[in-house]
Amino acid sequence: MPLEAGLLEILACPACHAPLKEQDTELICTSDECGLAYPVRDDIPVLLVDEARRPA
């Protein structure tokens, strides 16, 4: 289930403060330097750097 558009507008990457974009079941940081992917569990974004997946 996609997140509300208004919510995505106010969320930012906790590590670098860049905007996030939704992709499948993750929120991806749009920064080229950072690129962390944060999981979305039960429609709740988990914006913890320790829980994020590093870019491939």
All heavy atoms as atom14 arrays in JSON, in Angstrom:
{
  "sequence": "MPLEAGLLEILACPACHAPLKEQDTELICTSDECGLAYPVRDDIPVLLVDEARRPA",
  "atom14_mask": [
    [1, 1, 1, 1, 1, 1, 1, 1, 0, 0, 0, 0, 0, 0],
    [1, 1, 1, 1, 1, 1, 1, 0, 0, 0, 0, 0, 0, 0],
    [1, 1, 1, 1, 1, 1, 1, 1, 0, 0, 0, 0, 0, 0],
    [1, 1, 1, 1, 1, 1, 1, 1, 1, 0, 0, 0, 0, 0],
    [1, 1, 1, 1, 1, 0, 0, 0, 0, 0, 0, 0, 0, 0],
    [1, 1, 1, 1, 0, 0, 0, 0, 0, 0, 0, 0, 0, 0],
    [1, 1, 1, 1, 1, 1, 1, 1, 0, 0, 0, 0, 0, 0],
    [1, 1, 1, 1, 1, 1, 1, 1, 0, 0, 0, 0, 0, 0],
    [1, 1, 1, 1, 1, 1, 1, 1, 1, 0, 0, 0, 0, 0],
    [1, 1, 1, 1, 1, 1, 1, 1, 0, 0, 0, 0, 0, 0],
    [1, 1, 1, 1, 1, 1, 1, 1, 0, 0, 0, 0, 0, 0],
    [1, 1, 1, 1, 1, 0, 0, 0, 0, 0, 0, 0, 0, 0],
    [1, 1, 1, 1, 1, 1, 0, 0, 0, 0, 0, 0, 0, 0],
    [1, 1, 1, 1, 1, 1, 1, 0, 0, 0, 0, 0, 0, 0],
    [1, 1, 1, 1, 1, 0, 0, 0, 0, 0, 0, 0, 0, 0],
    [1, 1, 1, 1, 1, 1, 0, 0, 0, 0, 0, 0, 0, 0],
    [1, 1, 1, 1, 1, 1, 1, 1, 1, 1, 0, 0, 0, 0],
    [1, 1, 1, 1, 1, 0, 0, 0, 0, 0, 0, 0, 0, 0],
    [1, 1, 1, 1, 1, 1, 1, 0, 0, 0, 0, 0, 0, 0],
    [1, 1, 1, 1, 1, 1, 1, 1, 0, 0, 0, 0, 0, 0],
    [1, 1, 1, 1, 1, 1, 1, 1, 1, 0, 0, 0, 0, 0],
    [1, 1, 1, 1, 1, 1, 1, 1, 1, 0, 0, 0, 0, 0],
    [1, 1, 1, 1, 1, 1, 1, 1, 1, 0, 0, 0, 0, 0],
    [1, 1, 1, 1, 1, 1, 1, 1, 0, 0, 0, 0, 0, 0],
    [1, 1, 1, 1, 1, 1, 1, 0, 0, 0, 0, 0, 0, 0],
    [1, 1, 1, 1, 1, 1, 1, 1, 1, 0, 0, 0, 0, 0],
    [1, 1, 1, 1, 1, 1, 1, 1, 0, 0, 0, 0, 0, 0],
    [1, 1, 1, 1, 1, 1, 1, 1, 0, 0, 0, 0, 0, 0],
    [1, 1, 1, 1, 1, 1, 0, 0, 0, 0, 0, 0, 0, 0],
    [1, 1, 1, 1, 1, 1, 1, 0, 0, 0, 0, 0, 0, 0],
    [1, 1, 1, 1, 1, 1, 0, 0, 0, 0, 0, 0, 0, 0],
    [1, 1, 1, 1, 1, 1, 1, 1, 0, 0, 0, 0, 0, 0],
    [1, 1, 1, 1, 1, 1, 1, 1, 1, 0, 0, 0, 0, 0],
    [1, 1, 1, 1, 1, 1, 0, 0, 0, 0, 0, 0, 0, 0],
    [1, 1, 1, 1, 0, 0, 0, 0, 0, 0, 0, 0, 0, 0],
    [1, 1, 1, 1, 1, 1, 1, 1, 0, 0, 0, 0, 0, 0],
    [1, 1, 1, 1, 1, 0, 0, 0, 0, 0, 0, 0, 0, 0],
    [1, 1, 1, 1, 1, 1, 1, 1, 1, 1, 1, 1, 0, 0],
    [1, 1, 1, 1, 1, 1, 1, 0, 0, 0, 0, 0, 0, 0],
    [1, 1, 1, 1, 1, 1, 1, 0, 0, 0, 0, 0, 0, 0],
    [1, 1, 1, 1, 1, 1, 1, 1, 1, 1, 1, 0, 0, 0],
    [1, 1, 1, 1, 1, 1, 1, 1, 0, 0, 0, 0, 0, 0],
    [1, 1, 1, 1, 1, 1, 1, 1, 0, 0, 0, 0, 0, 0],
    [1, 1, 1, 1, 1, 1, 1, 1, 0, 0, 0, 0, 0, 0],
    [1, 1, 1, 1, 1, 1, 1, 0, 0, 0, 0, 0, 0, 0],
    [1, 1, 1, 1, 1, 1, 1, 0, 0, 0, 0, 0, 0, 0],
    [1, 1, 1, 1, 1, 1, 1, 1, 0, 0, 0, 0, 0, 0],
    [1, 1, 1, 1, 1, 1, 1, 1, 0, 0, 0, 0, 0, 0],
    [1, 1, 1, 1, 1, 1, 1, 0, 0, 0, 0, 0, 0, 0],
    [1, 1, 1, 1, 1, 1, 1, 1, 0, 0, 0, 0, 0, 0],
    [1, 1, 1, 1, 1, 1, 1, 1, 1, 0, 0, 0, 0, 0],
    [1, 1, 1, 1, 1, 0, 0, 0, 0, 0, 0, 0, 0, 0],
    [1, 1, 1, 1, 1, 1, 1, 1, 1, 1, 1, 0, 0, 0],
    [1, 1, 1, 1, 1, 1, 1, 1, 1, 1, 1, 0, 0, 0],
    [1, 1, 1, 1, 1, 1, 1, 0, 0, 0, 0, 0, 0, 0],
    [1, 1, 1, 1, 1, 0, 0, 0, 0, 0, 0, 0, 0, 0]
  ],
  "atom14_positions": [
    [[0.85, -1.18, 0.0], [0.0, 0.0, 0.0], [0.9, 1.24, 0.0], [1.76, 1.4, 0.85], [-0.89, -0.02, 1.24], [-1.79, 1.15, 1.35], [-2.86, 0.93, 2.79], [-4.22, 1.88, 2.26], [0.0, 0.0, 0.0], [0.0, 0.0, 0.0], [0.0, 0.0, 0.0], [0.0, 0.0, 0.0], [0.0, 0.0, 0.0], [0.0, 0.0, 0.0]],
    [[0.71, 2.13, -0.96], [1.56, 3.32, -1.03], [1.3, 4.29, 0.12], [0.21, 4.37, 0.65], [1.16, 3.96, -2.36], [0.05, 3.18, -2.93], [-0.22, 2.01, -2.04], [0.0, 0.0, 0.0], [0.0, 0.0, 0.0], [0.0, 0.0, 0.0], [0.0, 0.0, 0.0], [0.0, 0.0, 0.0], [0.0, 0.0, 0.0], [0.0, 0.0, 0.0]],
    [[2.35, 5.01, 0.48], [2.23, 6.02, 1.53], [1.49, 7.23, 0.98], [1.48, 7.48, -0.22], [3.61, 6.46, 2.0], [4.47, 5.39, 2.67], [5.86, 5.94, 2.95], [3.84, 4.94, 3.97], [0.0, 0.0, 0.0], [0.0, 0.0, 0.0], [0.0, 0.0, 0.0], [0.0, 0.0, 0.0], [0.0, 0.0, 0.0], [0.0, 0.0, 0.0]],
    [[0.9, 8.0, 1.86], [0.2, 9.21, 1.44], [1.21, 10.2, 0.86], [2.32, 10.33, 1.37], [-0.51, 9.85, 2.63], [-1.65, 9.03, 3.16], [-2.34, 9.73, 4.32], [-2.3, 10.97, 4.39], [-2.91, 9.01, 5.15], [0.0, 0.0, 0.0], [0.0, 0.0, 0.0], [0.0, 0.0, 0.0], [0.0, 0.0, 0.0], [0.0, 0.0, 0.0]],
    [[0.82, 10.91, -0.19], [1.7, 11.86, -0.85], [2.17, 12.95, 0.12], [3.33, 13.36, 0.1], [1.01, 12.47, -2.05], [0.0, 0.0, 0.0], [0.0, 0.0, 0.0], [0.0, 0.0, 0.0], [0.0, 0.0, 0.0], [0.0, 0.0, 0.0], [0.0, 0.0, 0.0], [0.0, 0.0, 0.0], [0.0, 0.0, 0.0], [0.0, 0.0, 0.0]],
    [[1.29, 13.41, 0.98], [1.65, 14.44, 1.95], [2.72, 13.98, 2.92], [3.58, 14.76, 3.32], [0.0, 0.0, 0.0], [0.0, 0.0, 0.0], [0.0, 0.0, 0.0], [0.0, 0.0, 0.0], [0.0, 0.0, 0.0], [0.0, 0.0, 0.0], [0.0, 0.0, 0.0], [0.0, 0.0, 0.0], [0.0, 0.0, 0.0], [0.0, 0.0, 0.0]],
    [[2.68, 12.7, 3.27], [3.68, 12.16, 4.18], [5.05, 12.11, 3.5], [6.06, 12.49, 4.1], [3.27, 10.76, 4.65], [4.22, 10.06, 5.61], [4.38, 10.86, 6.9], [3.72, 8.67, 5.92], [0.0, 0.0, 0.0], [0.0, 0.0, 0.0], [0.0, 0.0, 0.0], [0.0, 0.0, 0.0], [0.0, 0.0, 0.0], [0.0, 0.0, 0.0]],
    [[5.08, 11.68, 2.26], [6.35, 11.6, 1.53], [6.99, 12.98, 1.37], [8.21, 13.09, 1.34], [6.14, 10.98, 0.15], [6.5, 9.51, 0.02], [6.28, 9.02, -1.4], [7.88, 9.2, 0.49], [0.0, 0.0, 0.0], [0.0, 0.0, 0.0], [0.0, 0.0, 0.0], [0.0, 0.0, 0.0], [0.0, 0.0, 0.0], [0.0, 0.0, 0.0]],
    [[6.18, 14.01, 1.27], [6.7, 15.37, 1.1], [7.45, 15.85, 2.34], [8.38, 16.65, 2.22], [5.57, 16.34, 0.78], [5.0, 16.17, -0.6], [3.83, 17.11, -0.86], [3.62, 18.05, -0.07], [3.13, 16.89, -1.86], [0.0, 0.0, 0.0], [0.0, 0.0, 0.0], [0.0, 0.0, 0.0], [0.0, 0.0, 0.0], [0.0, 0.0, 0.0]],
    [[7.08, 15.38, 3.52], [7.73, 15.88, 4.74], [8.81, 14.95, 5.26], [9.6, 15.35, 6.11], [6.7, 16.16, 5.86], [5.95, 14.89, 6.26], [5.74, 17.25, 5.44], [5.08, 15.06, 7.49], [0.0, 0.0, 0.0], [0.0, 0.0, 0.0], [0.0, 0.0, 0.0], [0.0, 0.0, 0.0], [0.0, 0.0, 0.0], [0.0, 0.0, 0.0]],
    [[8.88, 13.71, 4.77], [9.91, 12.78, 5.23], [11.24, 13.08, 4.56], [11.29, 13.47, 3.4], [9.51, 11.33, 4.92], [8.34, 10.77, 5.71], [8.05, 9.34, 5.26], [8.61, 10.81, 7.18], [0.0, 0.0, 0.0], [0.0, 0.0, 0.0], [0.0, 0.0, 0.0], [0.0, 0.0, 0.0], [0.0, 0.0, 0.0], [0.0, 0.0, 0.0]],
    [[12.33, 12.88, 5.3], [13.67, 13.07, 4.76], [14.58, 11.98, 5.33], [14.29, 11.38, 6.37], [14.2, 14.44, 5.14], [0.0, 0.0, 0.0], [0.0, 0.0, 0.0], [0.0, 0.0, 0.0], [0.0, 0.0, 0.0], [0.0, 0.0, 0.0], [0.0, 0.0, 0.0], [0.0, 0.0, 0.0], [0.0, 0.0, 0.0], [0.0, 0.0, 0.0]],
    [[15.66, 11.73, 4.65], [16.64, 10.75, 5.09], [17.24, 11.21, 6.41], [17.74, 12.33, 6.51], [17.73, 10.6, 4.03], [19.07, 9.5, 4.53], [0.0, 0.0, 0.0], [0.0, 0.0, 0.0], [0.0, 0.0, 0.0], [0.0, 0.0, 0.0], [0.0, 0.0, 0.0], [0.0, 0.0, 0.0], [0.0, 0.0, 0.0], [0.0, 0.0, 0.0]],
    [[17.21, 10.37, 7.44], [17.78, 10.76, 8.73], [19.3, 10.97, 8.67], [19.85, 11.71, 9.47], [17.45, 9.61, 9.66], [16.44, 8.79, 8.97], [16.54, 9.08, 7.51], [0.0, 0.0, 0.0], [0.0, 0.0, 0.0], [0.0, 0.0, 0.0], [0.0, 0.0, 0.0], [0.0, 0.0, 0.0], [0.0, 0.0, 0.0], [0.0, 0.0, 0.0]],
    [[19.97, 10.33, 7.74], [21.43, 10.42, 7.65], [21.9, 11.7, 6.97], [22.83, 12.34, 7.42], [21.99, 9.2, 6.92], [0.0, 0.0, 0.0], [0.0, 0.0, 0.0], [0.0, 0.0, 0.0], [0.0, 0.0, 0.0], [0.0, 0.0, 0.0], [0.0, 0.0, 0.0], [0.0, 0.0, 0.0], [0.0, 0.0, 0.0], [0.0, 0.0, 0.0]],
    [[21.25, 12.06, 5.84], [21.75, 13.21, 5.07], [20.7, 14.29, 4.83], [21.0, 15.31, 4.24], [22.32, 12.74, 3.74], [21.05, 12.16, 2.58], [0.0, 0.0, 0.0], [0.0, 0.0, 0.0], [0.0, 0.0, 0.0], [0.0, 0.0, 0.0], [0.0, 0.0, 0.0], [0.0, 0.0, 0.0], [0.0, 0.0, 0.0], [0.0, 0.0, 0.0]],
    [[19.46, 14.04, 5.2], [18.34, 14.98, 5.11], [17.86, 15.23, 3.67], [17.15, 16.2, 3.43], [18.67, 16.31, 5.79], [19.16, 16.12, 7.19], [18.34, 15.7, 8.21], [20.39, 16.24, 7.73], [19.05, 15.59, 9.32], [20.31, 15.91, 9.05], [0.0, 0.0, 0.0], [0.0, 0.0, 0.0], [0.0, 0.0, 0.0], [0.0, 0.0, 0.0]],
    [[18.21, 14.35, 2.74], [17.72, 14.44, 1.36], [16.3, 13.88, 1.3], [15.89, 13.09, 2.16], [18.63, 13.66, 0.42], [0.0, 0.0, 0.0], [0.0, 0.0, 0.0], [0.0, 0.0, 0.0], [0.0, 0.0, 0.0], [0.0, 0.0, 0.0], [0.0, 0.0, 0.0], [0.0, 0.0, 0.0], [0.0, 0.0, 0.0], [0.0, 0.0, 0.0]],
    [[15.52, 14.27, 0.29], [14.17, 13.71, 0.14], [14.22, 12.19, -0.1], [15.24, 11.66, -0.53], [13.63, 14.42, -1.1], [14.48, 15.61, -1.29], [15.82, 15.27, -0.72], [0.0, 0.0, 0.0], [0.0, 0.0, 0.0], [0.0, 0.0, 0.0], [0.0, 0.0, 0.0], [0.0, 0.0, 0.0], [0.0, 0.0, 0.0], [0.0, 0.0, 0.0]],
    [[13.11, 11.54, 0.19], [12.98, 10.1, -0.01], [11.99, 9.83, -1.13], [11.05, 10.6, -1.34], [12.5, 9.42, 1.27], [13.42, 9.53, 2.48], [12.69, 9.04, 3.73], [14.7, 8.76, 2.27], [0.0, 0.0, 0.0], [0.0, 0.0, 0.0], [0.0, 0.0, 0.0], [0.0, 0.0, 0.0], [0.0, 0.0, 0.0], [0.0, 0.0, 0.0]],
    [[12.19, 8.73, -1.85], [11.21, 8.29, -2.86], [10.79, 6.87, -2.52], [11.58, 6.09, -1.99], [11.78, 8.39, -4.27], [12.92, 7.44, -4.54], [13.41, 7.55, -5.96], [14.59, 6.59, -6.16], [15.09, 6.62, -7.51], [0.0, 0.0, 0.0], [0.0, 0.0, 0.0], [0.0, 0.0, 0.0], [0.0, 0.0, 0.0], [0.0, 0.0, 0.0]],
    [[9.55, 6.58, -2.82], [9.01, 5.26, -2.5], [9.3, 4.29, -3.64], [9.13, 4.62, -4.81], [7.5, 5.37, -2.28], [6.89, 4.13, -1.71], [5.45, 4.33, -1.29], [4.86, 5.35, -1.66], [4.92, 3.47, -0.59], [0.0, 0.0, 0.0], [0.0, 0.0, 0.0], [0.0, 0.0, 0.0], [0.0, 0.0, 0.0], [0.0, 0.0, 0.0]],
    [[9.77, 3.1, -3.28], [10.06, 2.07, -4.27], [9.77, 0.71, -3.64], [10.46, 0.32, -2.68], [11.52, 2.16, -4.72], [11.88, 1.27, -5.86], [13.3, 1.51, -6.29], [14.22, 1.3, -5.52], [13.48, 1.96, -7.51], [0.0, 0.0, 0.0], [0.0, 0.0, 0.0], [0.0, 0.0, 0.0], [0.0, 0.0, 0.0], [0.0, 0.0, 0.0]],
    [[8.76, 0.03, -4.13], [8.32, -1.26, -3.58], [8.01, -1.13, -2.09], [7.16, -0.36, -1.71], [9.35, -2.35, -3.85], [9.58, -2.58, -5.35], [8.61, -2.49, -6.1], [10.73, -2.84, -5.73], [0.0, 0.0, 0.0], [0.0, 0.0, 0.0], [0.0, 0.0, 0.0], [0.0, 0.0, 0.0], [0.0, 0.0, 0.0], [0.0, 0.0, 0.0]],
    [[8.73, -1.84, -1.25], [8.49, -1.79, 0.19], [9.6, -1.03, 0.92], [9.9, -1.31, 2.08], [8.39, -3.22, 0.77], [9.62, -3.89, 0.52], [7.23, -3.97, 0.16], [0.0, 0.0, 0.0], [0.0, 0.0, 0.0], [0.0, 0.0, 0.0], [0.0, 0.0, 0.0], [0.0, 0.0, 0.0], [0.0, 0.0, 0.0], [0.0, 0.0, 0.0]],
    [[10.2, -0.07, 0.22], [11.29, 0.71, 0.82], [11.14, 2.19, 0.47], [10.47, 2.55, -0.5], [12.65, 0.24, 0.29], [13.02, -1.15, 0.69], [14.37, -1.56, 0.15], [14.68, -1.25, -1.02], [15.12, -2.19, 0.91], [0.0, 0.0, 0.0], [0.0, 0.0, 0.0], [0.0, 0.0, 0.0], [0.0, 0.0, 0.0], [0.0, 0.0, 0.0]],
    [[11.78, 3.02, 1.26], [11.93, 4.43, 0.95], [13.41, 4.64, 0.67], [14.26, 4.34, 1.51], [11.49, 5.31, 2.12], [10.01, 5.26, 2.45], [9.72, 6.12, 3.68], [9.18, 5.75, 1.28], [0.0, 0.0, 0.0], [0.0, 0.0, 0.0], [0.0, 0.0, 0.0], [0.0, 0.0, 0.0], [0.0, 0.0, 0.0], [0.0, 0.0, 0.0]],
    [[13.72, 5.14, -0.52], [15.09, 5.28, -0.98], [15.52, 6.74, -0.89], [14.81, 7.64, -1.37], [15.24, 4.8, -2.44], [14.61, 3.42, -2.65], [16.7, 4.85, -2.89], [15.31, 2.3, -1.96], [0.0, 0.0, 0.0], [0.0, 0.0, 0.0], [0.0, 0.0, 0.0], [0.0, 0.0, 0.0], [0.0, 0.0, 0.0], [0.0, 0.0, 0.0]],
    [[16.68, 6.98, -0.32], [17.25, 8.32, -0.27], [17.64, 8.75, -1.68], [18.24, 7.97, -2.43], [18.47, 8.32, 0.65], [19.3, 9.91, 0.72], [0.0, 0.0, 0.0], [0.0, 0.0, 0.0], [0.0, 0.0, 0.0], [0.0, 0.0, 0.0], [0.0, 0.0, 0.0], [0.0, 0.0, 0.0], [0.0, 0.0, 0.0], [0.0, 0.0, 0.0]],
    [[17.32, 9.97, -2.05], [17.59, 10.46, -3.4], [18.99, 11.04, -3.56], [19.39, 11.38, -4.67], [16.56, 11.53, -3.81], [16.59, 12.59, -2.86], [15.16, 10.94, -3.88], [0.0, 0.0, 0.0], [0.0, 0.0, 0.0], [0.0, 0.0, 0.0], [0.0, 0.0, 0.0], [0.0, 0.0, 0.0], [0.0, 0.0, 0.0], [0.0, 0.0, 0.0]],
    [[19.75, 11.11, -2.49], [21.11, 11.64, -2.55], [22.05, 10.61, -3.2], [22.02, 9.43, -2.85], [21.62, 11.97, -1.14], [23.0, 12.23, -1.15], [0.0, 0.0, 0.0], [0.0, 0.0, 0.0], [0.0, 0.0, 0.0], [0.0, 0.0, 0.0], [0.0, 0.0, 0.0], [0.0, 0.0, 0.0], [0.0, 0.0, 0.0], [0.0, 0.0, 0.0]],
    [[22.89, 11.08, -4.14], [23.85, 10.18, -4.78], [24.91, 9.67, -3.81], [25.39, 8.56, -3.94], [24.53, 10.88, -5.96], [23.57, 11.15, -7.1], [22.58, 10.4, -7.24], [23.81, 12.11, -7.86], [0.0, 0.0, 0.0], [0.0, 0.0, 0.0], [0.0, 0.0, 0.0], [0.0, 0.0, 0.0], [0.0, 0.0, 0.0], [0.0, 0.0, 0.0]],
    [[25.27, 10.49, -2.83], [26.3, 10.09, -1.88], [25.78, 9.1, -0.85], [26.51, 8.24, -0.38], [26.88, 11.31, -1.15], [27.64, 12.27, -2.04], [26.74, 13.34, -2.62], [25.83, 13.8, -1.92], [26.95, 13.71, -3.78], [0.0, 0.0, 0.0], [0.0, 0.0, 0.0], [0.0, 0.0, 0.0], [0.0, 0.0, 0.0], [0.0, 0.0, 0.0]],
    [[24.53, 9.23, -0.46], [23.97, 8.41, 0.61], [23.28, 7.17, 0.04], [23.8, 6.08, 0.17], [22.98, 9.25, 1.43], [22.23, 8.41, 2.82], [0.0, 0.0, 0.0], [0.0, 0.0, 0.0], [0.0, 0.0, 0.0], [0.0, 0.0, 0.0], [0.0, 0.0, 0.0], [0.0, 0.0, 0.0], [0.0, 0.0, 0.0], [0.0, 0.0, 0.0]],
    [[22.1, 7.33, -0.53], [21.39, 6.24, -1.18], [20.85, 5.15, -0.27], [20.54, 4.05, -0.74], [0.0, 0.0, 0.0], [0.0, 0.0, 0.0], [0.0, 0.0, 0.0], [0.0, 0.0, 0.0], [0.0, 0.0, 0.0], [0.0, 0.0, 0.0], [0.0, 0.0, 0.0], [0.0, 0.0, 0.0], [0.0, 0.0, 0.0], [0.0, 0.0, 0.0]],
    [[20.73, 5.39, 1.03], [20.22, 4.37, 1.94], [18.77, 4.02, 1.59], [18.01, 4.86, 1.12], [20.3, 4.86, 3.38], [21.69, 4.99, 3.98], [21.59, 5.62, 5.37], [22.4, 3.66, 4.05], [0.0, 0.0, 0.0], [0.0, 0.0, 0.0], [0.0, 0.0, 0.0], [0.0, 0.0, 0.0], [0.0, 0.0, 0.0], [0.0, 0.0, 0.0]],
    [[18.4, 2.77, 1.85], [17.03, 2.3, 1.62], [16.42, 1.9, 2.96], [16.94, 1.01, 3.64], [17.05, 1.12, 0.66], [0.0, 0.0, 0.0], [0.0, 0.0, 0.0], [0.0, 0.0, 0.0], [0.0, 0.0, 0.0], [0.0, 0.0, 0.0], [0.0, 0.0, 0.0], [0.0, 0.0, 0.0], [0.0, 0.0, 0.0], [0.0, 0.0, 0.0]],
    [[15.34, 2.57, 3.33], [14.68, 2.33, 4.61], [13.45, 1.45, 4.4], [12.66, 1.69, 3.49], [14.26, 3.66, 5.24], [15.44, 4.56, 5.52], [15.86, 5.51, 4.6], [16.14, 4.44, 6.72], [16.95, 6.31, 4.85], [17.23, 5.24, 6.97], [17.63, 6.17, 6.04], [18.72, 6.96, 6.3], [0.0, 0.0, 0.0], [0.0, 0.0, 0.0]],
    [[13.27, 0.43, 5.24], [12.12, -0.46, 5.07], [10.81, 0.2, 5.49], [10.79, 1.12, 6.31], [12.45, -1.64, 5.99], [13.33, -1.06, 7.05], [14.12, 0.03, 6.37], [0.0, 0.0, 0.0], [0.0, 0.0, 0.0], [0.0, 0.0, 0.0], [0.0, 0.0, 0.0], [0.0, 0.0, 0.0], [0.0, 0.0, 0.0], [0.0, 0.0, 0.0]],
    [[9.74, -0.29, 4.9], [8.38, 0.1, 5.32], [7.71, -1.19, 5.79], [7.53, -2.12, 5.01], [7.58, 0.74, 4.15], [6.16, 1.07, 4.6], [8.28, 1.98, 3.63], [0.0, 0.0, 0.0], [0.0, 0.0, 0.0], [0.0, 0.0, 0.0], [0.0, 0.0, 0.0], [0.0, 0.0, 0.0], [0.0, 0.0, 0.0], [0.0, 0.0, 0.0]],
    [[7.39, -1.24, 7.07], [6.79, -2.44, 7.67], [5.39, -2.1, 8.16], [5.21, -1.17, 8.93], [7.63, -2.94, 8.82], [9.01, -3.4, 8.39], [9.77, -4.02, 9.55], [11.14, -4.25, 9.13], [12.2, -3.83, 9.79], [12.06, -3.16, 10.92], [13.41, -4.08, 9.34], [0.0, 0.0, 0.0], [0.0, 0.0, 0.0], [0.0, 0.0, 0.0]],
    [[4.41, -2.87, 7.71], [3.01, -2.65, 8.09], [2.59, -1.21, 7.82], [1.94, -0.57, 8.65], [2.79, -3.01, 9.56], [3.06, -4.47, 9.85], [2.74, -5.32, 8.99], [3.6, -4.78, 10.93], [0.0, 0.0, 0.0], [0.0, 0.0, 0.0], [0.0, 0.0, 0.0], [0.0, 0.0, 0.0], [0.0, 0.0, 0.0], [0.0, 0.0, 0.0]],
    [[3.01, -0.69, 6.66], [2.68, 0.68, 6.21], [3.3, 1.76, 7.1], [2.86, 2.91, 7.08], [1.18, 0.89, 6.11], [0.53, -0.02, 5.08], [1.21, -0.34, 4.08], [-0.63, -0.39, 5.27], [0.0, 0.0, 0.0], [0.0, 0.0, 0.0], [0.0, 0.0, 0.0], [0.0, 0.0, 0.0], [0.0, 0.0, 0.0], [0.0, 0.0, 0.0]],
    [[4.34, 1.42, 7.86], [5.02, 2.39, 8.72], [6.48, 2.47, 8.31], [7.2, 1.45, 8.35], [4.92, 1.98, 10.21], [3.46, 1.91, 10.64], [5.7, 2.95, 11.09], [3.24, 1.28, 11.98], [0.0, 0.0, 0.0], [0.0, 0.0, 0.0], [0.0, 0.0, 0.0], [0.0, 0.0, 0.0], [0.0, 0.0, 0.0], [0.0, 0.0, 0.0]],
    [[6.95, 3.65, 7.89], [8.37, 3.78, 7.53], [9.26, 3.64, 8.76], [9.0, 4.23, 9.79], [8.47, 5.21, 6.97], [7.08, 5.67, 6.75], [6.2, 4.87, 7.65], [0.0, 0.0, 0.0], [0.0, 0.0, 0.0], [0.0, 0.0, 0.0], [0.0, 0.0, 0.0], [0.0, 0.0, 0.0], [0.0, 0.0, 0.0], [0.0, 0.0, 0.0]],
    [[10.29, 2.82, 8.63], [11.25, 2.62, 9.7], [12.49, 3.45, 9.35], [13.38, 2.99, 8.64], [11.62, 1.13, 9.89], [12.6, 0.95, 11.03], [10.36, 0.3, 10.12], [0.0, 0.0, 0.0], [0.0, 0.0, 0.0], [0.0, 0.0, 0.0], [0.0, 0.0, 0.0], [0.0, 0.0, 0.0], [0.0, 0.0, 0.0], [0.0, 0.0, 0.0]],
    [[12.54, 4.68, 9.82], [13.6, 5.61, 9.44], [14.73, 5.6, 10.46], [15.1, 6.62, 11.05], [13.02, 7.02, 9.27], [11.98, 7.14, 8.16], [11.42, 8.55, 8.11], [12.56, 6.74, 6.82], [0.0, 0.0, 0.0], [0.0, 0.0, 0.0], [0.0, 0.0, 0.0], [0.0, 0.0, 0.0], [0.0, 0.0, 0.0], [0.0, 0.0, 0.0]],
    [[15.3, 4.44, 10.65], [16.44, 4.26, 11.54], [17.64, 3.88, 10.66], [17.58, 2.92, 9.89], [16.18, 3.15, 12.55], [14.99, 3.37, 13.49], [14.74, 2.11, 14.3], [15.25, 4.55, 14.4], [0.0, 0.0, 0.0], [0.0, 0.0, 0.0], [0.0, 0.0, 0.0], [0.0, 0.0, 0.0], [0.0, 0.0, 0.0], [0.0, 0.0, 0.0]],
    [[18.75, 4.61, 10.81], [19.93, 4.35, 10.0], [20.42, 2.92, 10.22], [20.86, 2.26, 9.28], [21.03, 5.38, 10.31], [22.31, 5.06, 9.56], [20.56, 6.79, 9.96], [0.0, 0.0, 0.0], [0.0, 0.0, 0.0], [0.0, 0.0, 0.0], [0.0, 0.0, 0.0], [0.0, 0.0, 0.0], [0.0, 0.0, 0.0], [0.0, 0.0, 0.0]],
    [[20.3, 2.41, 11.44], [20.74, 1.03, 11.72], [19.9, -0.02, 10.99], [20.36, -1.14, 10.77], [20.68, 0.75, 13.23], [21.72, 1.54, 14.0], [22.69, 2.01, 13.36], [21.57, 1.68, 15.22], [0.0, 0.0, 0.0], [0.0, 0.0, 0.0], [0.0, 0.0, 0.0], [0.0, 0.0, 0.0], [0.0, 0.0, 0.0], [0.0, 0.0, 0.0]],
    [[18.67, 0.32, 10.62], [17.78, -0.6, 9.92], [17.88, -0.45, 8.4], [17.32, -1.26, 7.67], [16.32, -0.36, 10.35], [16.03, -0.67, 11.79], [15.84, -2.16, 12.03], [15.35, -2.86, 11.14], [16.2, -2.61, 13.13], [0.0, 0.0, 0.0], [0.0, 0.0, 0.0], [0.0, 0.0, 0.0], [0.0, 0.0, 0.0], [0.0, 0.0, 0.0]],
    [[18.55, 0.57, 7.93], [18.61, 0.85, 6.49], [19.55, -0.1, 5.78], [20.53, -0.58, 6.33], [19.06, 2.29, 6.27], [0.0, 0.0, 0.0], [0.0, 0.0, 0.0], [0.0, 0.0, 0.0], [0.0, 0.0, 0.0], [0.0, 0.0, 0.0], [0.0, 0.0, 0.0], [0.0, 0.0, 0.0], [0.0, 0.0, 0.0], [0.0, 0.0, 0.0]],
    [[19.22, -0.33, 4.51], [20.05, -1.14, 3.64], [20.99, -0.22, 2.87], [20.58, 0.82, 2.36], [19.15, -1.93, 2.67], [19.89, -2.8, 1.67], [18.93, -3.57, 0.79], [17.99, -2.74, 0.07], [18.26, -2.06, -1.06], [19.46, -2.11, -1.6], [17.33, -1.34, -1.65], [0.0, 0.0, 0.0], [0.0, 0.0, 0.0], [0.0, 0.0, 0.0]],
    [[22.26, -0.58, 2.81], [23.25, 0.21, 2.07], [23.03, 0.01, 0.57], [22.58, -1.06, 0.15], [24.67, -0.22, 2.43], [25.02, -0.02, 3.87], [25.35, 1.41, 4.12], [25.5, 1.65, 5.57], [25.49, 2.82, 6.1], [25.32, 3.88, 5.35], [25.61, 2.99, 7.38], [0.0, 0.0, 0.0], [0.0, 0.0, 0.0], [0.0, 0.0, 0.0]],
    [[23.37, 1.01, -0.25], [23.22, 0.85, -1.7], [24.15, -0.25, -2.24], [25.21, -0.48, -1.68], [23.6, 2.22, -2.27], [24.27, 2.95, -1.17], [23.89, 2.31, 0.12], [0.0, 0.0, 0.0], [0.0, 0.0, 0.0], [0.0, 0.0, 0.0], [0.0, 0.0, 0.0], [0.0, 0.0, 0.0], [0.0, 0.0, 0.0], [0.0, 0.0, 0.0]],
    [[23.69, -0.87, -3.29], [24.47, -1.98, -3.89], [25.68, -1.49, -4.65], [25.83, -0.41, -5.04], [23.59, -2.78, -4.83], [0.0, 0.0, 0.0], [0.0, 0.0, 0.0], [0.0, 0.0, 0.0], [0.0, 0.0, 0.0], [0.0, 0.0, 0.0], [0.0, 0.0, 0.0], [0.0, 0.0, 0.0], [0.0, 0.0, 0.0], [0.0, 0.0, 0.0]]
  ]
}
